[in-house]
Amino acid sequence: MSFETAGYQLTPVLPELVLAVGSMALLMLGAYRGQGTTKAVTTLAVVLLIATGVIELLLPAGKLTTFGGSFIVDDFARFLKILALIGSVVTLILSAEFLSDPSRRIFEYSILVLLSTLGMMVLISAGDLISLYLGLELMSLALYVVASSHRDNAKSTEAGLKYFVLGALSSGMLLYGASLIYGFTGTVSFAGIAAAANEPSIGLVFGLVFLLAGLCFKISVVPFHMWTPDVYEGAPTPVTAFFASAPKVAALAVLTRATLTAFPGILSQWQQILVFVAIASMALGAFAAIGQQNIKRLMAYSSIGHMGFALVGLAAGTPEGAQGVLVYIVIYVTMTLGSFAVILAMKRGGQNFENIGDFAGLSRTNPTLAFFFAMLLFSLAGVPPLAGFFAKWYVFAAAIKANLFTLAVIGVLSSVVGAYYYLAIIKVMYFDEPLTKLDPVRVELGAVVTIAGLFNILFFAYPGPLVSMASAAAKSLF
């Protein structure tokens, strides 16, 4: 029996197979040669991720499905898989200095990033509840260990434990929701659920609520955000950069696919949930970050707010809304990775500094770094004509077109309030008395900061390619 007639074509899963086999090979290399291979394993991991992305781009065009429809490769999946792979590659590049310390030469770190990325790719292509859960757990189990990868640091260990305990709770909620949905529709496939779920029943709505709760935990939106500030602060900074980028892409992707393809018949039910979650997240992100002194905790609340903005587009439940989500997540990942590269560059005498006060006078001691960080902060605040403004423009425009006027207005007001704490950091950099000079910025950090900064500054000049790709990806869901 051939794979084609059995419905199990391996072509759609070829990138995942390459990534899985490559990860196992690197694990064997590290286990056989010891911790001295950390640098080589990290370099090979970056090469493997790039190769996986190339294979993904070379797959046949159009919609591909396998394993009975439980694994889907369409324009939506391709778009977000490439973004997740970019996030993982940049994370490993940002981790080079962290892993070069003799006390932290852990080759397993790169393997865990690879396995987590494999889980993300499965999650993005999930076409039913079973593949959704398998992808989510593969992604999460690696993240739990990565969070506590700095074994000699109590905060890092605490961060990993908190994330694990709360992650297990969210997985239980998601499983319970999936079992309720299966019980009331008789199927686990998104297409089957869409056909069976035309009328909202109490059991189905309960299942939907629990499913969305589990997915909302992964993108850390209110009221499932409680782990985020502690884990962001406690985990090593490169790990925090990873948490803030690639896993958010995968979780937001499956949340978008699940709501739009499995529950289009009960849009009014899940729309209410997303509107509440979006408003609560935007408000918390705007106000809770104001009093923060630690830059990583501030970025945690910032990410909660930004996920709320992204959900504004999804709440519209339209192709324009889905397009807005995709444009938003690309710009968010770029802003976030650039910002964390700046935070990693904040070293004096070989010591990392993470308090906002440590940025004092940066414009005079390192004007280039200060300029790019200011541009990234202005973009995070949504100041025109930077990329962050256009990200918010697309989601708010989709919400207004879907008659969600109150949601859009609250989003704009939250954005104005949130601008305060971004501007406060810029004020510290440009108007406070300078501290001692920073250590020379490593080449890889400077490259990430420069690319992210230029993307945010110049996006307005040529937004067409990204917007058209996002439009095609969004339309493949409908």
C-alpha positions as CSV (number, residue, x, y, z in Angstrom):
1,M,0.0,0.0,0.0
2,S,1.5,3.3,-1.0
3,F,1.5,6.4,1.2
4,E,-0.7,8.2,-1.4
5,T,-3.6,5.7,-1.3
6,A,-3.4,5.4,2.5
7,G,-3.8,9.2,2.8
8,Y,-0.5,9.4,4.6
9,Q,1.7,11.4,2.2
10,L,5.1,12.3,3.8
11,T,5.8,15.3,1.6
12,P,3.8,17.8,3.8
13,V,5.7,16.7,7.0
14,L,9.1,16.6,5.3
15,P,10.4,19.8,7.1
16,E,9.3,18.4,10.5
17,L,10.9,15.0,9.7
18,V,14.2,16.7,8.8
19,L,14.1,18.8,12.0
20,A,13.2,15.8,14.2
21,V,16.0,13.6,12.7
22,G,18.5,16.4,12.8
23,S,17.7,17.1,16.5
24,M,18.2,13.5,17.4
25,A,21.5,13.4,15.5
26,L,22.7,16.6,17.4
27,L,21.6,15.0,20.7
28,M,23.7,11.9,19.9
29,L,26.7,14.2,19.0
30,G,26.4,16.1,22.2
31,A,25.9,13.0,24.4
32,Y,28.9,11.3,22.8
33,R,31.3,14.2,22.8
34,G,30.3,16.0,26.0
35,Q,29.8,19.7,26.9
36,G,32.8,20.7,24.8
37,T,30.5,20.5,21.7
38,T,28.1,23.2,22.9
39,K,29.3,25.8,20.3
40,A,29.3,23.3,17.5
41,V,25.9,21.9,18.4
42,T,24.5,25.5,18.5
43,T,26.0,26.4,15.1
44,L,24.6,23.2,13.6
45,A,21.2,23.8,15.2
46,V,21.1,27.2,13.4
47,V,22.0,25.6,10.1
48,L,19.3,22.9,10.7
49,L,16.6,25.5,11.3
50,I,17.6,27.4,8.2
51,A,17.5,24.2,6.2
52,T,14.1,23.3,7.6
53,G,12.8,26.8,6.5
54,V,14.2,26.3,3.0
55,I,12.5,22.9,2.7
56,E,9.2,24.5,3.9
57,L,9.5,27.1,1.2
58,L,10.2,24.4,-1.5
59,L,7.1,22.3,-0.7
60,P,4.5,22.2,-3.5
61,A,2.2,25.2,-3.6
62,G,-1.5,25.1,-2.5
63,K,-3.1,23.2,0.4
64,L,-1.5,19.9,1.4
65,T,-3.0,17.6,4.0
66,T,-1.9,14.3,5.4
67,F,-2.7,11.8,8.3
68,G,-6.4,12.0,7.4
69,G,-6.5,15.8,7.5
70,S,-4.9,16.2,10.9
71,F,-1.9,17.9,9.4
72,I,-2.4,20.9,7.1
73,V,0.1,22.8,5.1
74,D,-1.4,25.9,3.5
75,D,-0.3,29.5,3.0
76,F,-1.3,30.3,6.6
77,A,0.9,27.5,8.0
78,R,3.9,28.3,5.7
79,F,3.8,32.0,6.7
80,L,3.8,31.4,10.4
81,K,6.2,28.4,10.3
82,I,8.8,30.6,8.6
83,L,8.2,33.3,11.2
84,A,8.6,30.8,14.1
85,L,11.8,29.4,12.5
86,I,13.2,33.0,12.3
87,G,12.4,33.5,15.9
88,S,14.2,30.3,16.9
89,V,17.3,31.1,14.8
90,V,17.6,34.6,16.3
91,T,17.2,33.1,19.8
92,L,20.1,30.8,19.2
93,I,22.2,33.7,17.8
94,L,21.3,35.8,20.9
95,S,22.2,32.8,23.2
96,A,25.8,32.6,21.9
97,E,27.3,34.7,24.7
98,F,25.1,33.0,27.4
99,L,26.3,29.5,26.3
100,S,30.0,30.6,26.0
101,D,30.3,30.9,29.8
102,P,32.2,27.8,31.0
103,S,29.6,27.3,33.8
104,R,26.7,27.3,31.2
105,R,28.1,25.1,28.4
106,I,25.0,23.0,28.0
107,F,24.6,21.5,24.6
108,E,21.1,20.4,25.5
109,Y,19.9,24.0,25.3
110,S,20.0,24.1,21.5
111,I,18.4,20.7,21.3
112,L,15.5,21.8,23.4
113,V,15.0,24.9,21.3
114,L,14.9,22.6,18.2
115,L,12.4,20.2,19.8
116,S,10.3,23.1,20.9
117,T,10.4,24.5,17.4
118,L,9.3,21.1,16.1
119,G,6.3,21.3,18.4
120,M,5.5,24.8,17.1
121,M,5.5,23.6,13.5
122,V,3.2,20.7,14.3
123,L,0.9,23.1,16.3
124,I,0.8,25.6,13.4
125,S,-0.3,22.8,11.0
126,A,-2.8,21.2,13.4
127,G,-6.0,20.2,11.6
128,D,-7.6,18.4,14.6
129,L,-7.7,18.5,18.4
130,I,-5.3,15.6,18.7
131,S,-2.5,17.1,16.6
132,L,-3.1,20.4,18.4
133,Y,-2.5,18.8,21.8
134,L,0.5,16.8,20.6
135,G,2.1,19.9,19.1
136,L,1.3,22.0,22.2
137,E,2.9,19.5,24.6
138,L,6.0,18.9,22.5
139,M,6.5,22.7,22.4
140,S,5.7,23.2,26.1
141,L,7.8,20.3,27.6
142,A,11.0,21.7,26.0
143,L,10.1,25.2,27.2
144,Y,9.7,24.1,30.8
145,V,13.3,22.8,30.8
146,V,14.7,25.8,28.9
147,A,13.2,28.2,31.4
148,S,15.3,26.7,34.2
149,S,18.4,26.1,32.0
150,H,20.6,28.4,34.2
151,R,20.9,25.7,36.8
152,D,23.0,27.7,39.4
153,N,20.4,30.5,39.5
154,A,17.5,30.2,42.0
155,K,15.3,32.6,40.0
156,S,15.8,30.6,36.8
157,T,14.8,27.3,38.6
158,E,11.8,29.1,40.2
159,A,10.7,30.4,36.7
160,G,10.9,26.9,35.2
161,L,8.9,25.4,38.1
162,K,6.2,28.1,38.0
163,Y,5.8,27.7,34.2
164,F,5.6,23.9,34.5
165,V,3.0,23.9,37.3
166,L,0.7,26.5,35.6
167,G,1.4,25.0,32.2
168,A,0.2,21.6,33.4
169,L,-3.0,23.2,34.7
170,S,-3.6,24.9,31.3
171,S,-3.0,21.6,29.5
172,G,-5.6,19.9,31.7
173,M,-8.1,22.6,30.9
174,L,-7.4,22.3,27.2
175,L,-7.8,18.5,27.3
176,Y,-11.1,18.8,29.2
177,G,-12.4,21.3,26.6
178,A,-11.3,19.1,23.8
179,S,-13.1,16.1,25.3
180,L,-16.3,18.1,25.7
181,I,-16.1,19.3,22.1
182,Y,-15.6,15.7,20.9
183,G,-18.5,14.5,23.1
184,F,-20.9,17.0,21.6
185,T,-19.8,16.9,18.0
186,G,-18.6,13.3,17.6
187,T,-15.4,14.3,15.8
188,V,-12.0,15.8,16.6
189,S,-11.2,17.3,13.1
190,F,-11.7,21.0,12.7
191,A,-13.7,20.5,9.5
192,G,-15.9,18.0,11.2
193,I,-16.5,20.2,14.2
194,A,-17.4,23.1,11.9
195,A,-20.0,20.9,10.1
196,A,-21.5,19.7,13.5
197,A,-21.3,23.0,15.4
198,N,-23.8,25.2,13.7
199,E,-26.0,25.7,16.7
200,P,-24.4,26.6,20.1
201,S,-25.2,24.0,22.8
202,I,-24.3,24.5,26.5
203,G,-21.8,21.6,26.4
204,L,-20.1,22.8,23.2
205,V,-19.8,26.3,24.5
206,F,-18.3,25.0,27.8
207,G,-15.8,22.9,25.7
208,L,-14.9,26.0,23.6
209,V,-14.3,28.1,26.8
210,F,-11.9,25.5,28.2
211,L,-10.1,25.0,24.9
212,L,-9.6,28.8,24.5
213,A,-8.5,29.0,28.2
214,G,-5.7,26.5,27.5
215,L,-4.6,28.4,24.3
216,C,-4.8,31.8,26.0
217,F,-2.4,30.6,28.7
218,K,0.2,29.9,25.9
219,I,0.0,33.5,24.5
220,S,-0.2,34.8,28.1
221,V,-3.3,37.0,28.0
222,V,-5.5,38.0,30.9
223,P,-6.7,36.2,33.0
224,F,-4.1,33.5,32.2
225,H,-1.1,35.8,32.4
226,M,0.0,35.2,36.0
227,W,3.2,33.3,35.1
228,T,4.5,35.8,32.6
229,P,6.2,38.5,34.7
230,D,7.9,36.1,37.0
231,V,9.1,33.7,34.2
232,Y,10.3,36.6,32.0
233,E,12.3,38.0,34.9
234,G,13.6,34.8,36.3
235,A,14.6,33.0,33.0
236,P,17.9,33.8,31.3
237,T,17.5,36.8,29.0
238,P,17.9,34.8,25.7
239,V,15.3,32.3,27.0
240,T,12.9,35.3,27.7
241,A,13.5,36.5,24.2
242,F,12.5,33.1,22.9
243,F,9.4,32.9,25.1
244,A,8.3,36.4,23.9
245,S,8.6,35.5,20.2
246,A,8.4,32.0,18.6
247,P,6.0,30.2,21.0
248,K,3.6,33.2,20.8
249,V,3.6,32.8,17.0
250,A,2.6,29.1,17.2
251,A,0.0,29.6,19.9
252,L,-1.6,32.6,18.2
253,A,-1.6,30.6,14.9
254,V,-3.5,27.6,16.3
255,L,-5.9,29.9,18.2
256,T,-6.6,31.7,14.9
257,R,-7.0,28.4,12.9
258,A,-9.1,26.7,15.6
259,T,-11.6,29.6,16.0
260,L,-12.0,30.5,12.3
261,T,-12.0,26.9,10.8
262,A,-13.6,24.8,13.6
263,F,-16.2,27.2,15.0
264,P,-17.3,29.6,12.3
265,G,-21.0,28.7,13.0
266,I,-20.8,30.0,16.6
267,L,-18.7,33.1,15.9
268,S,-20.9,35.2,18.3
269,Q,-20.0,32.8,21.2
270,W,-16.2,32.9,20.9
271,Q,-16.2,36.5,19.8
272,Q,-17.5,37.5,23.2
273,I,-14.7,35.6,24.9
274,L,-12.0,37.1,22.7
275,V,-13.4,40.7,23.1
276,F,-13.3,40.3,26.9
277,V,-9.8,38.8,26.9
278,A,-8.5,41.5,24.5
279,I,-9.8,44.4,26.5
280,A,-8.5,42.9,29.8
281,S,-5.1,42.2,28.3
282,M,-4.7,45.7,26.7
283,A,-5.8,47.4,29.9
284,L,-3.4,45.3,32.2
285,G,-0.6,45.7,29.7
286,A,-1.1,49.5,29.7
287,F,-1.4,50.1,33.5
288,A,0.6,47.3,35.2
289,A,3.9,48.1,33.3
290,I,3.9,51.7,34.6
291,G,5.4,50.9,38.0
292,Q,8.0,48.3,36.8
293,Q,11.7,48.9,37.4
294,N,13.0,45.7,35.8
295,I,13.1,45.9,32.0
296,K,12.2,42.2,31.6
297,R,9.2,42.5,33.8
298,L,8.1,45.6,31.8
299,M,8.5,43.6,28.6
300,A,6.4,40.9,30.1
301,Y,3.5,43.3,30.7
302,S,4.1,44.8,27.3
303,S,3.8,41.4,25.6
304,I,0.5,40.8,27.5
305,G,-0.8,44.1,26.1
306,H,0.4,43.3,22.5
307,M,-1.3,39.9,22.5
308,G,-4.4,41.7,23.5
309,F,-4.0,44.0,20.5
310,A,-3.5,41.0,18.2
311,L,-6.7,39.4,19.5
312,V,-8.6,42.6,18.5
313,G,-8.1,41.5,14.9
314,L,-9.0,37.9,15.6
315,A,-12.2,39.0,17.4
316,A,-13.4,40.4,14.1
317,G,-13.7,36.9,12.7
318,T,-13.1,38.1,9.1
319,P,-10.3,37.7,6.5
320,E,-9.2,41.3,7.2
321,G,-9.0,40.5,10.9
322,A,-6.9,37.4,10.3
323,Q,-4.6,39.4,8.0
324,G,-4.3,42.0,10.7
325,V,-3.3,39.3,13.2
326,L,-0.6,38.1,10.8
327,V,0.9,41.5,10.1
328,Y,0.8,42.3,13.8
329,I,2.6,39.1,14.9
330,V,5.4,39.7,12.3
331,I,6.0,43.3,13.5
332,Y,5.7,42.3,17.2
333,V,8.3,39.5,16.8
334,T,10.7,41.9,15.1
335,M,10.2,44.6,17.8
336,T,10.6,42.1,20.6
337,L,13.7,40.4,19.4
338,G,15.4,43.8,18.7
339,S,14.5,45.0,22.2
340,F,15.9,41.9,23.9
341,A,19.1,42.2,21.8
342,V,19.5,45.7,23.3
343,I,18.8,44.3,26.8
344,L,21.5,41.6,26.3
345,A,23.9,44.3,25.2
346,M,23.6,46.1,28.5
347,K,26.8,44.8,30.1
348,R,29.3,46.7,32.2
349,G,32.4,44.8,33.4
350,G,31.0,41.6,32.1
351,Q,27.9,42.0,34.3
352,N,24.3,42.2,32.8
353,F,22.1,45.0,34.0
354,E,18.3,44.8,33.7
355,N,16.9,47.8,35.6
356,I,15.5,50.7,33.7
357,G,17.8,53.1,35.7
358,D,20.8,51.3,34.2
359,F,19.9,52.8,30.8
360,A,20.6,56.3,32.1
361,G,22.5,58.5,29.6
362,L,22.9,55.7,27.1
363,S,22.5,58.3,24.3
364,R,25.8,59.8,25.3
365,T,27.8,56.6,26.0
366,N,26.4,54.5,23.0
367,P,24.3,56.8,20.8
368,T,23.7,54.2,18.0
369,L,22.3,51.6,20.5
370,A,20.2,54.3,22.2
371,F,18.8,55.5,18.8
372,F,17.8,52.0,17.7
373,F,16.3,51.1,21.1
374,A,14.3,54.4,21.1
375,M,13.0,53.6,17.6
376,L,11.9,50.1,18.8
377,L,10.2,51.6,21.9
378,F,8.4,54.2,19.8
379,S,7.3,51.3,17.5
380,L,6.1,49.3,20.5
381,A,4.1,52.3,21.5
382,G,2.5,52.6,18.1
383,V,4.0,56.0,17.1
384,P,3.6,56.7,13.3
385,P,5.3,56.2,10.9
386,L,7.0,53.2,12.5
387,A,6.0,49.6,11.9
388,G,4.2,49.3,15.3
389,F,1.7,52.0,14.2
390,F,0.7,50.0,11.1
391,A,0.4,46.8,13.1
392,K,-2.3,48.4,15.3
393,W,-3.8,50.2,12.3
394,Y,-4.6,46.8,10.6
395,V,-6.2,45.2,13.6
396,F,-8.2,48.3,14.6
397,A,-9.4,48.7,11.0
398,A,-10.6,45.1,10.9
399,A,-12.4,45.6,14.3
400,I,-14.2,48.8,13.0
401,K,-15.2,47.0,9.8
402,A,-16.7,44.2,11.9
403,N,-18.7,46.9,14.0
404,L,-16.6,46.3,17.1
405,F,-16.3,50.0,17.7
406,T,-16.0,49.9,21.5
407,L,-13.2,47.3,21.3
408,A,-11.3,49.6,18.8
409,V,-11.7,52.7,21.0
410,I,-10.5,50.9,24.1
411,G,-7.6,49.6,22.1
412,V,-6.6,53.1,21.0
413,L,-6.9,54.5,24.6
414,S,-4.8,51.6,26.0
415,S,-2.2,52.3,23.4
416,V,-2.0,55.9,24.5
417,V,-1.6,54.9,28.2
418,G,1.0,52.3,27.3
419,A,3.0,54.9,25.4
420,Y,3.9,56.4,28.8
421,Y,6.2,53.7,30.1
422,Y,8.0,53.4,26.7
423,L,8.6,57.1,26.7
424,A,9.8,56.9,30.3
425,I,12.6,54.6,29.2
426,I,13.5,57.0,26.3
427,K,13.6,59.9,28.8
428,V,16.0,58.0,31.0
429,M,18.3,57.2,28.0
430,Y,18.3,60.8,26.6
431,F,17.9,63.1,29.6
432,D,19.4,61.4,32.7
433,E,23.1,61.7,33.7
434,P,25.1,58.9,32.0
435,L,26.5,55.9,33.9
436,T,29.8,54.2,33.1
437,K,30.4,53.1,29.5
438,L,29.0,49.8,28.3
439,D,31.2,46.9,27.3
440,P,31.7,46.6,23.5
441,V,28.5,45.3,21.9
442,R,29.0,41.8,20.4
443,V,28.6,41.6,16.6
444,E,25.6,39.3,16.6
445,L,23.7,41.5,19.0
446,G,24.5,44.6,17.0
447,A,23.3,42.9,13.8
448,V,20.0,41.9,15.4
449,V,19.4,45.4,16.8
450,T,20.3,47.0,13.5
451,I,18.1,44.7,11.3
452,A,15.1,45.0,13.7
453,G,15.5,48.7,14.0
454,L,15.8,49.4,10.3
455,F,12.8,47.1,9.6
456,N,10.7,49.2,12.0
457,I,11.9,52.5,10.7
458,L,11.6,51.7,7.0
459,F,8.5,49.5,7.0
460,F,6.2,52.4,5.9
461,A,8.2,52.9,2.7
462,Y,7.5,49.4,1.4
463,P,4.8,47.5,3.3
464,G,3.4,45.8,0.2
465,P,5.2,42.4,0.3
466,L,4.4,41.6,3.9
467,V,0.8,42.8,3.6
468,S,0.1,40.8,0.5
469,M,1.6,37.6,1.9
470,A,-0.4,38.1,5.1
471,S,-3.6,38.6,3.0
472,A,-2.9,35.4,1.0
473,A,-2.2,33.5,4.2
474,A,-5.4,34.7,5.9
475,K,-7.6,33.9,2.9
476,S,-6.4,30.3,2.9
477,L,-8.3,29.8,6.2
478,F,-11.7,30.8,4.6
